[in-house]
Amino acid sequence: MANHPALTMPALAGFSALGLVLLLGAAASPGVAWAQEREPDLVYCDDLDPRDRARSTRRRAGGSNRDCTYREVTVDEETGEVLRETPVAAAPRTVLPRRYSSIPRPTAEQYVELVPIPDRWRIVDSLGYEDNWWDPYNQNTIKGDKPIHDDWFFNVTAISDSVLELREVPTPVGGQSTGDPGSLDVLGATEQHLFNQNLAVELVYYKGDTVFRPPDWEYRFTPVFNYNYTELDEILGVNADPGEGRTRNDNHVGIQAAFVDKHLRDVSDRYDFDSIRVGIQPFSSDFRGFLFQDAPFGVRLFGTRDNNRFQYNLAWFRRMEKDTNSGLNDVSESLRDDDVFVANLYWQDFPRLGFFSQASLIYNRNREDEVFYDTNDFIQRPASIGEERLREYDVYYLGYNGDGHFGRVNLTTSFYVALGEEKDAVFSGRESDIEAFFFAAEPSMDFDWIRARLSFLYASGDDDPFDGKSTGFDAIFENPQFAGADTSYYIRQGLPLIGGGRVALSQRNGVLNSLRSSKEHGQSNFTNPGVLLLGGGVDMDLLPELRLSFNANYLAFAETEVLEVARQQANVDSEIGIDLSAAVIWRPFMSQNVVVRLSYAQLLSGQGYQDLFGDEDPYSLLCNVILTF
């Protein structure tokens, strides 16, 4: 201050007064006032703040972000305290104008006249594809590739199924006559030859685009034309008349499907539906055909729910008589007085992903009270066993079935309980309570091109045929796809119960020891010895078109008391034997259009089989050719 004498106290006072006047003037100027008025309206945009990201005013109608004012924040590095927040205006954005094609929009005069197309399938015709009725793999109207009119389609499938079979089966010597002098024993020669030819033609006429939903209407008709030839080494095997000799030629036309299917409604956007089907129709009560797999006449209400997660069936069926020698439906005969009521529910991916569960309630009501002879003049109802009485029965089947996989382990399982009552039981001739059960399981695992399988099956038997309880399990109409199926000798062949009349121990294409007259004509019999099966097998895909299969099954009776009563033979052993089989399956075109199967099976008889049929190891050799169009 001593070096600047001009800066005296009065001068400082004047400077302060001048500064005050300038401040007041600045406050009174319009520019400063506008800034003070706009400062509270500044919008501070923070892209990390969810409130700002959600603010609808952040975007313009044209789609570009509006210009924002951001906060520049100064923070103390040691304490983290915010020292200063300074508004910073963002640089203005340049919004580019929308670009349009340089090609001018055509005028109305330049549009050509529209050409109507009957439907979208005819577009393929305009591309030059030919329609060949004999070619199922290209454009083909009779294979449903395009409608024949409006939204109606037509599909034809033809299947030729040829079987040549050489076999050894226990054959009884005729009671009143024999073809060979001195053949007066119970059993005769066992050699048999069979040729069977089926030609099935399936005709389907349906309405609707069925890619994502069921058809609106469906009419299906499936006739099967059959020719069969059988040759035995004993007479009275092919016919009750000994004059018929040892051979039989027969033919038959069976109707295996003739129904109308109506789509009632869709119940969801993903085409869950309800439909009803009336007429002769194929039906299987479970995954492997253990209880009821047939083509009866009936009415069936069915559909799906929850994106096809649940599937249900409510049905009534009346069984049809079969042709004796072909096993096909015989429409020339009246319907049987044998009703089957079905209610079941499929649950997909339960109890875990990849496994199907099914719960079933099936009621079989039988009121067949008339004597029936088959076309070979053998008695079928009542069965010629026990008191040979006409029977009636009511039986309820409660069942659980599962099919799928748990990780790498594939599993099929089935469990049934049969409860009910029958009048005039087979041996006691009085009312009897039905209490029987059945269980089967087949786990398998894949190892690259090899699948290994294990099989277990148990059907309860009756240990006392006179106690007023029928505890032997029997099916309605079985056709099991299990433990090698018809490759197996015991499942493929029906073994007659020698000495018990025209009654079979087990049925052809069946695993149960039911003691029925036949599977085609006979009634269920719940007084039977039951069966136990333990088996293993392996399927090997040597080539995409070549598969080799091996199976080995151990078989035994669950109980033997019924056999001893029926045969009047004491001490029948429970062991049936070991069933060995091998099969080669060849698909030359790697499709199902041509399938050739050659199989061989032999039963290494156990003591129980030898007690009934003698000391032999029967075999069967089967050649099967299937052609499909």
C-alpha positions as semicolon CSV with decimal commas, in nm:
position;residue;x (nm);y (nm);z (nm)
1;M;0,000;0,000;0,000
2;A;0,295;0,239;0,067
3;N;0,419;0,198;-0,289
4;H;0,074;0,298;-0,434
5;P;-0,030;0,624;-0,263
6;A;-0,318;0,670;-0,515
7;L;-0,512;0,371;-0,370
8;T;-0,643;0,543;-0,065
9;M;-0,949;0,448;0,138
10;P;-1,178;0,696;-0,050
11;A;-1,067;0,538;-0,378
12;L;-1,152;0,189;-0,252
13;A;-1,490;0,310;-0,141
14;G;-1,556;0,452;-0,486
15;F;-1,454;0,121;-0,650
16;S;-1,690;-0,070;-0,428
17;A;-1,978;0,162;-0,510
18;L;-1,908;0,124;-0,881
19;G;-1,907;-0,253;-0,853
20;L;-2,238;-0,250;-0,674
21;V;-2,395;-0,037;-0,950
22;L;-2,264;-0,274;-1,219
23;L;-2,403;-0,577;-1,038
24;L;-2,743;-0,419;-1,005
25;G;-2,739;-0,326;-1,373
26;A;-2,650;-0,678;-1,477
27;A;-2,929;-0,815;-1,266
28;A;-3,174;-0,578;-1,433
29;S;-3,066;-0,666;-1,792
30;P;-3,308;-0,891;-2,002
31;G;-3,039;-1,152;-2,094
32;V;-2,952;-1,225;-1,734
33;A;-3,317;-1,239;-1,639
34;W;-3,387;-1,495;-1,918
35;A;-3,100;-1,713;-1,797
36;Q;-3,229;-1,701;-1,441
37;E;-3,579;-1,794;-1,555
38;R;-3,458;-2,091;-1,779
39;E;-3,207;-2,236;-1,534
40;P;-3,468;-2,416;-1,318
41;D;-3,616;-2,577;-1,636
42;L;-3,292;-2,745;-1,746
43;V;-3,333;-3,122;-1,789
44;Y;-3,031;-3,317;-1,676
45;C;-3,007;-3,643;-1,871
46;D;-2,824;-3,939;-1,731
47;D;-2,825;-4,251;-1,953
48;L;-2,743;-4,465;-1,650
49;D;-3,053;-4,342;-1,469
50;P;-3,348;-4,576;-1,542
51;R;-3,587;-4,284;-1,491
52;D;-3,426;-4,101;-1,780
53;R;-3,411;-4,414;-1,997
54;A;-3,783;-4,465;-1,947
55;R;-3,877;-4,102;-2,006
56;S;-4,094;-4,092;-2,316
57;T;-3,978;-3,736;-2,398
58;R;-3,628;-3,865;-2,460
59;R;-3,724;-3,951;-2,820
60;R;-3,865;-3,744;-3,101
61;A;-4,136;-3,860;-3,334
62;G;-3,878;-3,907;-3,608
63;G;-3,689;-4,151;-3,394
64;S;-3,369;-3,951;-3,302
65;N;-3,277;-3,852;-2,946
66;R;-3,347;-3,496;-2,848
67;D;-3,060;-3,269;-2,741
68;C;-2,995;-3,305;-2,368
69;T;-2,808;-3,100;-2,109
70;Y;-2,576;-3,324;-1,906
71;R;-2,419;-3,270;-1,567
72;E;-2,041;-3,234;-1,534
73;V;-1,966;-3,351;-1,179
74;T;-1,648;-3,277;-0,981
75;V;-1,583;-3,519;-0,695
76;D;-1,322;-3,508;-0,419
77;E;-1,089;-3,803;-0,486
78;E;-1,027;-3,871;-0,116
79;T;-1,369;-3,827;0,042
80;G;-1,590;-3,892;-0,261
81;E;-1,784;-3,573;-0,181
82;V;-1,946;-3,394;-0,474
83;L;-1,778;-3,056;-0,494
84;R;-1,945;-2,905;-0,799
85;E;-2,209;-2,983;-1,063
86;T;-2,186;-2,777;-1,379
87;P;-2,451;-2,793;-1,656
88;V;-2,299;-2,877;-1,996
89;A;-2,508;-2,853;-2,311
90;A;-2,476;-3,141;-2,558
91;A;-2,384;-3,065;-2,914
92;P;-2,692;-3,042;-3,136
93;R;-2,765;-3,356;-3,345
94;T;-2,808;-3,346;-3,716
95;V;-3,110;-3,555;-3,812
96;L;-3,078;-3,695;-4,161
97;P;-3,391;-3,688;-4,377
98;R;-3,555;-4,021;-4,467
99;R;-3,439;-4,169;-4,793
100;Y;-3,686;-4,297;-5,051
101;S;-3,630;-4,514;-5,358
102;S;-3,546;-4,323;-5,674
103;I;-3,774;-4,555;-5,872
104;P;-4,106;-4,380;-5,926
105;R;-4,422;-4,543;-5,791
106;P;-4,615;-4,722;-6,067
107;T;-4,942;-4,574;-6,178
108;A;-5,275;-4,753;-6,173
109;E;-5,257;-4,803;-6,549
110;Q;-4,932;-4,996;-6,513
111;Y;-5,086;-5,274;-6,291
112;V;-5,163;-5,588;-6,493
113;E;-5,492;-5,773;-6,456
114;L;-5,495;-6,023;-6,164
115;V;-5,491;-6,393;-6,259
116;P;-5,696;-6,609;-6,017
117;I;-5,529;-6,925;-5,878
118;P;-5,762;-7,199;-5,746
119;D;-5,533;-7,270;-5,448
120;R;-5,172;-7,237;-5,347
121;W;-5,091;-7,601;-5,437
122;R;-5,144;-7,526;-5,808
123;I;-4,850;-7,287;-5,798
124;V;-4,630;-7,597;-5,802
125;D;-4,790;-7,699;-6,132
126;S;-4,683;-7,369;-6,288
127;L;-4,321;-7,447;-6,195
128;G;-4,322;-7,750;-6,421
129;Y;-4,350;-8,037;-6,172
130;E;-4,532;-8,337;-6,314
131;D;-4,800;-8,529;-6,128
132;N;-4,713;-8,901;-6,132
133;W;-4,963;-9,124;-5,955
134;W;-4,710;-9,408;-5,926
135;D;-4,439;-9,194;-5,757
136;P;-4,501;-9,141;-5,382
137;Y;-4,192;-8,922;-5,339
138;N;-4,284;-8,643;-5,582
139;Q;-4,594;-8,443;-5,674
140;N;-4,881;-8,691;-5,640
141;T;-5,246;-8,603;-5,598
142;I;-5,348;-8,949;-5,470
143;K;-5,089;-8,919;-5,192
144;G;-5,249;-8,600;-5,060
145;D;-4,995;-8,355;-5,207
146;K;-5,273;-8,128;-5,335
147;P;-5,653;-8,125;-5,310
148;I;-5,868;-8,302;-5,562
149;H;-6,128;-8,024;-5,522
150;D;-6,172;-7,728;-5,287
151;D;-6,008;-7,827;-4,954
152;W;-6,067;-8,201;-4,997
153;F;-5,771;-8,437;-5,024
154;F;-5,737;-8,803;-5,113
155;N;-5,466;-9,043;-4,997
156;V;-5,406;-9,403;-5,100
157;T;-5,171;-9,640;-4,917
158;A;-5,116;-9,999;-5,027
159;I;-4,928;-10,258;-4,818
160;S;-4,833;-10,609;-4,925
161;D;-4,742;-10,831;-4,628
162;S;-4,610;-11,178;-4,720
163;V;-4,518;-11,444;-4,462
164;L;-4,358;-11,784;-4,520
165;E;-4,317;-11,986;-4,204
166;L;-4,170;-12,328;-4,126
167;R;-4,228;-12,441;-3,769
168;E;-4,254;-12,721;-3,517
169;V;-4,563;-12,702;-3,295
170;P;-4,706;-12,975;-3,071
171;T;-4,994;-13,130;-3,270
172;P;-5,254;-13,364;-3,121
173;V;-5,337;-13,691;-3,288
174;G;-5,700;-13,707;-3,396
175;G;-5,921;-13,867;-3,136
176;Q;-6,147;-14,054;-3,378
177;S;-5,910;-14,084;-3,675
178;T;-5,545;-14,064;-3,771
179;G;-5,357;-14,042;-4,095
180;D;-5,075;-14,272;-3,991
181;P;-5,132;-14,627;-3,865
182;G;-4,994;-14,671;-3,517
183;S;-5,008;-14,298;-3,434
184;L;-5,239;-14,345;-3,141
185;D;-5,041;-14,148;-2,889
186;V;-5,144;-13,805;-2,759
187;L;-4,889;-13,620;-2,973
188;G;-4,816;-13,667;-3,340
189;A;-4,572;-13,517;-3,587
190;T;-4,495;-13,151;-3,521
191;E;-4,387;-13,018;-3,862
192;Q;-4,608;-12,739;-4,004
193;H;-4,583;-12,504;-4,304
194;L;-4,765;-12,176;-4,348
195;F;-4,793;-11,914;-4,621
196;N;-4,997;-11,601;-4,556
197;Q;-5,049;-11,307;-4,793
198;N;-5,223;-10,983;-4,695
199;L;-5,287;-10,692;-4,930
200;A;-5,417;-10,387;-4,741
201;V;-5,548;-10,084;-4,929
202;E;-5,612;-9,775;-4,718
203;L;-5,834;-9,507;-4,875
204;V;-5,858;-9,173;-4,695
205;Y;-6,077;-8,882;-4,806
206;Y;-6,043;-8,576;-4,583
207;K;-6,101;-8,204;-4,568
208;G;-5,878;-7,933;-4,431
209;D;-5,517;-7,817;-4,421
210;T;-5,377;-8,067;-4,170
211;V;-5,026;-7,925;-4,128
212;F;-5,103;-7,767;-3,790
213;R;-5,448;-7,901;-3,701
214;P;-5,665;-8,211;-3,739
215;P;-5,879;-8,250;-4,052
216;D;-6,232;-8,109;-4,043
217;W;-6,370;-8,433;-4,184
218;E;-6,207;-8,770;-4,248
219;Y;-6,348;-9,079;-4,416
220;R;-6,127;-9,388;-4,398
221;F;-6,184;-9,729;-4,553
222;T;-5,929;-10,013;-4,528
223;P;-6,009;-10,350;-4,685
224;V;-5,752;-10,630;-4,647
225;F;-5,740;-10,914;-4,900
226;N;-5,602;-11,237;-4,755
227;Y;-5,488;-11,572;-4,889
228;N;-5,346;-11,840;-4,658
229;Y;-5,218;-12,193;-4,697
230;T;-5,148;-12,434;-4,409
231;E;-4,998;-12,781;-4,413
232;L;-4,970;-13,016;-4,114
233;D;-4,841;-13,368;-4,066
234;E;-5,159;-13,473;-3,881
235;I;-5,523;-13,474;-3,986
236;L;-5,794;-13,307;-3,774
237;G;-5,560;-13,013;-3,730
238;V;-5,689;-12,798;-4,015
239;N;-6,056;-12,900;-3,982
240;A;-6,282;-13,106;-3,759
241;D;-6,372;-13,315;-4,063
242;P;-6,096;-13,576;-4,118
243;G;-6,189;-13,579;-4,486
244;E;-6,026;-13,236;-4,524
245;G;-5,684;-13,399;-4,487
246;R;-5,366;-13,224;-4,381
247;T;-5,377;-12,905;-4,593
248;R;-5,602;-12,603;-4,608
249;N;-5,638;-12,323;-4,864
250;D;-5,845;-12,028;-4,759
251;N;-5,908;-11,664;-4,850
252;H;-6,094;-11,379;-4,691
253;V;-6,160;-11,006;-4,728
254;G;-6,156;-10,825;-4,396
255;I;-6,256;-10,465;-4,322
256;Q;-6,002;-10,330;-4,074
257;A;-6,119;-9,967;-4,088
258;A;-6,439;-9,797;-4,198
259;F;-6,504;-9,481;-4,000
260;V;-6,601;-9,115;-4,012
261;D;-6,397;-8,865;-3,811
262;K;-6,546;-8,520;-3,736
263;H;-6,340;-8,234;-3,595
264;L;-6,575;-8,080;-3,337
265;R;-6,384;-7,771;-3,227
266;D;-6,050;-7,608;-3,148
267;V;-6,006;-7,515;-2,784
268;S;-5,686;-7,309;-2,807
269;D;-5,484;-7,094;-3,047
270;R;-5,240;-7,385;-3,086
271;Y;-5,510;-7,619;-3,216
272;D;-5,587;-7,824;-2,910
273;F;-5,906;-7,993;-3,020
274;D;-6,197;-8,229;-2,964
275;S;-6,292;-8,487;-3,231
276;I;-6,530;-8,780;-3,257
277;R;-6,482;-9,099;-3,460
278;V;-6,756;-9,350;-3,543
279;G;-6,714;-9,688;-3,713
280;I;-6,462;-9,972;-3,740
281;Q;-6,135;-9,827;-3,620
282;P;-5,795;-9,946;-3,494
283;F;-5,727;-9,884;-3,126
284;S;-5,452;-9,971;-2,879
285;S;-5,504;-9,928;-2,506
286;D;-5,132;-9,888;-2,426
287;F;-4,792;-9,835;-2,583
288;R;-4,706;-10,204;-2,641
289;G;-5,043;-10,374;-2,699
290;F;-5,051;-10,570;-2,374
291;L;-5,424;-10,541;-2,297
292;F;-5,635;-10,440;-2,597
293;Q;-5,509;-10,385;-2,952
294;D;-5,780;-10,448;-3,207
295;A;-5,992;-10,298;-3,486
296;P;-6,343;-10,308;-3,333
297;F;-6,659;-10,115;-3,411
298;G;-6,711;-9,820;-3,179
299;V;-6,751;-9,454;-3,096
300;R;-6,450;-9,262;-2,973
301;L;-6,426;-8,905;-2,840
302;F;-6,067;-8,784;-2,824
303;G;-5,860;-8,467;-2,817
304;T;-5,572;-8,271;-2,665
305;R;-5,518;-7,994;-2,411
306;D;-5,239;-7,757;-2,300
307;N;-5,048;-7,750;-2,632
308;N;-5,083;-8,129;-2,677
309;R;-4,939;-8,195;-2,333
310;F;-5,250;-8,390;-2,239
311;Q;-5,433;-8,635;-2,467
312;Y;-5,752;-8,815;-2,375
313;N;-5,981;-9,091;-2,504
314;L;-6,340;-9,170;-2,408
315;A;-6,465;-9,466;-2,608
316;W;-6,712;-9,751;-2,638
317;F;-6,622;-10,049;-2,856
318;R;-6,808;-10,366;-2,949
319;R;-6,583;-10,647;-3,060
320;M;-6,623;-10,806;-3,402
321;E;-6,601;-11,172;-3,495
322;K;-6,279;-11,266;-3,671
323;D;-6,217;-11,490;-3,964
324;T;-6,066;-11,805;-3,812
325;N;-5,774;-11,858;-4,047
326;S;-5,671;-11,501;-4,134
327;G;-5,750;-11,326;-3,803
328;L;-5,917;-11,037;-3,989
329;N;-6,256;-10,883;-3,912
330;D;-6,551;-11,079;-4,048
331;V;-6,832;-10,834;-4,129
332;S;-7,059;-11,121;-4,238
333;E;-7,099;-11,220;-3,872
334;S;-7,299;-11,029;-3,611
335;L;-7,116;-10,816;-3,359
336;R;-7,019;-10,999;-3,045
337;D;-7,197;-10,931;-2,717
338;D;-6,862;-10,816;-2,579
339;D;-6,834;-10,446;-2,492
340;V;-6,521;-10,250;-2,402
341;F;-6,546;-9,906;-2,238
342;V;-6,226;-9,700;-2,229
343;A;-6,122;-9,383;-2,047
344;N;-5,755;-9,290;-2,054
345;L;-5,532;-8,986;-2,024
346;Y;-5,181;-8,933;-2,163
347;W;-4,953;-8,685;-1,987
348;Q;-4,654;-8,578;-2,193
349;D;-4,323;-8,504;-2,014
350;F;-4,437;-8,648;-1,681
351;P;-4,277;-8,713;-1,436
352;R;-3,993;-8,557;-1,632
353;L;-3,907;-8,428;-1,978
354;G;-3,896;-8,700;-2,240
355;F;-4,131;-8,948;-2,070
356;F;-4,499;-9,014;-2,142
357;S;-4,735;-9,137;-1,871
358;Q;-5,079;-9,284;-1,925
359;A;-5,355;-9,371;-1,679
360;S;-5,637;-9,601;-1,791
361;L;-5,972;-9,730;-1,673
362;I;-6,114;-10,003;-1,897
363;Y;-6,433;-10,200;-1,839
364;N;-6,499;-10,525;-2,027
365;R;-6,858;-10,649;-2,020
366;N;-6,917;-10,993;-2,172
367;R;-7,264;-11,143;-2,218
368;E;-7,198;-11,414;-2,480
369;D;-7,452;-11,685;-2,398
370;E;-7,469;-11,879;-2,729
371;V;-7,257;-12,166;-2,856
372;F;-7,023;-12,063;-3,139
373;Y;-6,822;-12,278;-3,384
374;D;-6,548;-12,137;-3,606
375;T;-6,517;-12,187;-3,983
376;N;-6,313;-12,506;-3,926
377;D;-6,603;-12,651;-3,722
378;F;-6,421;-12,642;-3,388
379;I;-6,609;-12,518;-3,082
380;Q;-6,493;-12,175;-2,961
381;R;-6,756;-12,061;-2,710
382;P;-6,767;-12,203;-2,453
383;A;-6,406;-12,321;-2,438
384;S;-6,373;-12,697;-2,418
385;I;-6,208;-12,697;-2,077
386;G;-6,332;-12,755;-1,724
387;E;-6,710;-12,779;-1,710
388;E;-6,745;-12,634;-2,062
389;R;-7,013;-12,385;-1,956
390;L;-7,120;-12,061;-2,122
391;R;-6,981;-11,776;-1,912
392;E;-7,048;-11,409;-1,843
393;Y;-6,812;-11,169;-1,672
394;D;-6,754;-10,807;-1,576
395;V;-6,396;-10,699;-1,527
396;Y;-6,240;-10,358;-1,461
397;Y;-5,879;-10,291;-1,558
398;L;-5,695;-10,013;-1,375
399;G;-5,365;-9,939;-1,544
400;Y;-5,058;-9,720;-1,563
401;N;-4,830;-9,721;-1,869
402;G;-4,513;-9,526;-1,937
403;D;-4,285;-9,483;-2,236
404;G;-3,986;-9,256;-2,291
405;H;-3,642;-9,203;-2,148
406;F;-3,463;-9,085;-1,835
407;G;-3,137;-8,945;-1,962
408;R;-2,974;-9,222;-2,166
409;V;-3,198;-9,495;-2,028
410;N;-3,506;-9,574;-2,240
411;L;-3,794;-9,728;-2,049
412;T;-4,130;-9,882;-2,130
413;T;-4,343;-10,000;-1,842
414;S;-4,697;-10,129;-1,791
415;F;-4,902;-10,221;-1,485
416;Y;-5,262;-10,345;-1,470
417;V;-5,493;-10,465;-1,197
418;A;-5,799;-10,667;-1,302
419;L;-6,099;-10,664;-1,064
420;G;-6,450;-10,796;-1,118
421;E;-6,658;-11,110;-1,112
422;E;-6,757;-11,395;-1,343
423;K;-7,052;-11,631;-1,347
424;D;-6,999;-12,004;-1,397
425;A;-6,624;-12,007;-1,350
426;V;-6,433;-12,249;-1,572
427;F;-6,373;-12,526;-1,315
428;S;-6,600;-12,450;-1,020
429;G;-6,913;-12,364;-1,220
430;R;-7,012;-12,091;-0,973
431;E;-6,958;-11,720;-0,925
432;S;-6,598;-11,618;-0,875
433;D;-6,425;-11,291;-0,788
434;I;-6,159;-11,174;-1,033
435;E;-5,844;-11,046;-0,862
436;A;-5,538;-11,048;-1,090
437;F;-5,249;-10,824;-1,189
438;F;-4,988;-10,775;-1,460
439;F;-4,654;-10,596;-1,476
440;A;-4,399;-10,549;-1,755
441;A;-4,090;-10,333;-1,798
442;E;-3,829;-10,303;-2,072
443;P;-3,531;-10,071;-2,009
444;S;-3,273;-10,018;-2,282
445;M;-2,969;-9,805;-2,355
446;D;-2,800;-9,696;-2,678
447;F;-2,427;-9,729;-2,733
448;D;-2,364;-9,565;-3,069
449;W;-2,508;-9,818;-3,319
450;I;-2,599;-10,078;-3,054
451;R;-2,907;-10,085;-2,832
452;A;-2,907;-10,327;-2,538
453;R;-3,241;-10,429;-2,382
454;L;-3,367;-10,605;-2,071
455;S;-3,722;-10,743;-2,039
456;F;-3,931;-10,841;-1,739
457;L;-4,294;-10,953;-1,741
458;Y;-4,515;-11,115;-1,480
459;A;-4,883;-11,209;-1,510
460;S;-5,039;-11,356;-1,197
461;G;-5,166;-11,714;-1,200
462;D;-5,443;-11,901;-1,016
463;D;-5,316;-12,141;-0,749
464;D;-5,661;-12,289;-0,671
465;P;-5,922;-12,317;-0,949
466;F;-6,202;-12,410;-0,703
467;D;-6,174;-12,146;-0,427
468;G;-6,416;-11,884;-0,567
469;K;-6,135;-11,649;-0,670
470;S;-5,997;-11,615;-1,022
471;T;-5,646;-11,476;-0,988
472;G;-5,497;-11,551;-1,331
473;F;-5,449;-11,237;-1,543
474;D;-5,588;-11,234;-1,896
475;A;-5,614;-10,958;-2,156
476;I;-5,904;-10,858;-2,378
477;F;-5,715;-10,893;-2,708
478;E;-5,337;-10,882;-2,674
479;N;-5,072;-10,825;-2,942
480;P;-4,754;-10,752;-2,745
481;Q;-4,462;-10,570;-2,905
482;F;-4,222;-10,683;-2,637
483;A;-3,916;-10,905;-2,574
484;G;-3,859;-10,972;-2,943
485;A;-4,233;-10,985;-3,027
486;D;-4,316;-11,231;-3,306
487;T;-3,947;-11,308;-3,359
488;S;-3,973;-11,504;-3,034
489;Y;-4,091;-11,864;-3,067
490;Y;-4,317;-11,858;-2,761
491;I;-4,484;-11,526;-2,849
492;R;-4,522;-11,612;-3,218
493;Q;-4,660;-11,966;-3,188
494;G;-4,979;-12,081;-3,018
495;L;-4,928;-12,399;-2,817
496;P;-5,230;-12,631;-2,785
497;L;-5,308;-12,771;-2,442
498;I;-5,310;-13,141;-2,527
499;G;-5,579;-13,333;-2,340
500;G;-5,777;-13,023;-2,256
501;G;-5,986;-13,009;-2,571
502;R;-5,943;-12,746;-2,844
503;V;-5,783;-12,503;-2,601
504;A;-5,444;-12,335;-2,636
505;L;-5,195;-12,292;-2,357
506;S;-5,079;-11,963;-2,512
507;Q;-5,213;-11,778;-2,814
508;R;-5,046;-11,696;-3,144
509;N;-4,890;-11,348;-3,118
510;G;-4,948;-11,349;-2,743
511;V;-4,743;-11,395;-2,427
512;L;-5,013;-11,485;-2,171
513;N;-5,089;-11,847;-2,078
514;S;-5,462;-11,784;-2,090
515;L;-5,603;-12,133;-2,168
516;R;-5,850;-11,983;-2,418
517;S;-6,004;-12,158;-2,716
518;S;-5,850;-11,885;-2,935
519;K;-5,764;-11,517;-2,920
520;E;-5,993;-11,439;-3,215
521;H;-6,314;-11,607;-3,092
522;G;-6,260;-11,705;-2,729
523;Q;-6,352;-11,535;-2,403
524;S;-6,105;-11,410;-2,145
525;N;-6,014;-11,676;-1,889
526;F;-5,898;-11,568;-1,545
527;T;-5,836;-11,924;-1,424
528;N;-5,494;-11,978;-1,580
529;P;-5,134;-12,054;-1,474
530;G;-4,992;-11,706;-1,543
531;V;-4,643;-11,643;-1,681
532;L;-4,300;-11,513;-1,584
533;L;-4,059;-11,378;-1,846
534;L;-3,700;-11,261;-1,794
535;G;-3,511;-11,160;-2,103
536;G;-3,238;-10,965;-2,272
537;G;-3,167;-10,857;-2,625
538;V;-2,957;-10,641;-2,849
539;D;-3,029;-10,450;-3,171
540;M;-2,731;-10,367;-3,391
541;D;-2,760;-10,124;-3,684
542;L;-2,473;-10,261;-3,891
543;L;-2,569;-10,033;-4,181
544;P;-2,841;-9,770;-4,223
545;E;-3,035;-10,033;-4,418
546;L;-2,934;-10,345;-4,218
547;R;-3,023;-10,438;-3,858
548;L;-2,934;-10,753;-3,666
549;S;-3,128;-10,848;-3,350
550;F;-3,078;-11,116;-3,085
551;N;-3,314;-11,209;-2,801
552;A;-3,303;-11,457;-2,515
553;N;-3,603;-11,505;-2,283
554;Y;-3,646;-11,731;-1,983
555;L;-4,010;-11,842;-1,940
556;A;-4,192;-12,008;-1,652
557;F;-4,545;-12,063;-1,521
558;A;-4,641;-11,845;-1,226
559;E;-4,858;-12,129;-1,088
560;T;-4,908;-12,488;-1,211
561;E;-5,220;-12,606;-1,023
562;V;-5,458;-12,513;-1,307
563;L;-5,249;-12,710;-1,557
564;E;-5,251;-13,015;-1,334
565;V;-5,630;-13,001;-1,304
566;A;-5,686;-12,936;-1,677
567;R;-5,450;-13,215;-1,785
568;Q;-5,528;-13,442;-1,490
569;Q;-5,154;-13,469;-1,451
570;A;-4,966;-13,424;-1,127
571;N;-4,632;-13,256;-1,064
572;V;-4,608;-13,028;-1,367
573;D;-4,286;-12,827;-1,332
574;S;-4,296;-12,447;-1,358
575;E;-4,005;-12,407;-1,601
576;I;-4,111;-12,359;-1,964
577;G;-3,762;-12,308;-2,106
578;I;-3,530;-12,059;-2,274
579;D;-3,646;-11,894;-2,594
580;L;-3,358;-11,795;-2,827
581;S;-3,413;-11,595;-3,145
582;A;-3,224;-11,394;-3,407
583;A;-3,348;-11,168;-3,685
584;V;-3,202;-10,982;-3,984
585;I;-3,398;-10,679;-4,105
586;W;-3,302;-10,531;-4,442
587;R;-3,437;-10,204;-4,583
588;P;-3,264;-10,174;-4,922
589;F;-3,384;-9,817;-4,983
590;M;-3,332;-9,704;-4,621
591;S;-3,707;-9,645;-4,589
592;Q;-4,015;-9,843;-4,490
593;N;-4,122;-9,896;-4,851
594;V;-3,937;-10,227;-4,873
595;V;-3,866;-10,427;-4,556
596;V;-3,735;-10,786;-4,560
597;R;-3,709;-10,979;-4,235
598;L;-3,564;-11,325;-4,179
599;S;-3,579;-11,472;-3,830
600;Y;-3,507;-11,799;-3,656
601;A;-3,620;-11,900;-3,308
602;Q;-3,584;-12,211;-3,095
603;L;-3,722;-12,303;-2,757
604;L;-3,481;-12,494;-2,536
605;S;-3,753;-12,674;-2,347
606;G;-3,757;-12,680;-1,969
607;Q;-3,900;-12,948;-1,746
608;G;-4,248;-12,794;-1,740
609;Y;-4,271;-12,790;-2,120
610;Q;-4,144;-13,148;-2,135
611;D;-4,404;-13,259;-1,879
612;L;-4,677;-13,129;-2,111
613;F;-4,540;-13,184;-2,462
614;G;-4,249;-13,423;-2,449
615;D;-3,873;-13,393;-2,483
616;E;-3,835;-13,171;-2,790
617;D;-3,684;-12,831;-2,866
618;P;-3,923;-12,681;-3,124
619;Y;-3,814;-12,417;-3,374
620;S;-3,963;-12,166;-3,617
621;L;-3,818;-12,009;-3,931
622;L;-3,990;-11,696;-4,061
623;C;-3,947;-11,492;-4,378
624;N;-4,150;-11,171;-4,397
625;V;-4,154;-10,923;-4,690
626;I;-4,344;-10,592;-4,658
627;L;-4,391;-10,361;-4,957
628;T;-4,553;-10,021;-4,899
629;F;-4,678;-9,762;-5,147
